[in-house]
Amino acid sequence: MTPDEVAHRLRLSRRTVIGWLQAGRISGVKVGNRWRIRADQLDSLVQDSAGYREASEWLEADISGELPPYDWGPLGEPALQTVEIVAGEGLMIRKRSSVD
C-alpha cells in the first residue's frame, strides 16, 4: 500500500503517515524515494492500537473516589435483564430473544 492509501484508510493526512514511517511506528519499505506498507502490517497496527486505546482508558481512569450512580433513564434500572459493557458505547441492556 502507498502512504496515500494508508492515509485514506486510517483517515489521516499523508504527512502523518510519512512521519509514522520515518519514526518506525508503521513498518514500511522504501523503494527508491517511495514508501510501501504491507496491508497485514497495517491491520496489525490497527488491532494493536484499538486494544491499547481501550486498555489505556481503563488504566488512566480515576477510581480513587466513590463512583456516581449510573443514570438508567426514565424507566429505571432494568430488572432481570442482562447488562453488558460494550466498548465505545457503555452499558447496554441485552435484548432477550424469543427463545428465552
Secondary structure, DSSP 4 states (H G I P E B T S, - for coil): --HHHHHHHHT--HHHHHHHHHHTSS--EEETTEEE--HHHHHHHHHHHHHHHHHHHHHH---SSPPPPP---TT-SPTT--EEEETTTEEEEPPPPTT-
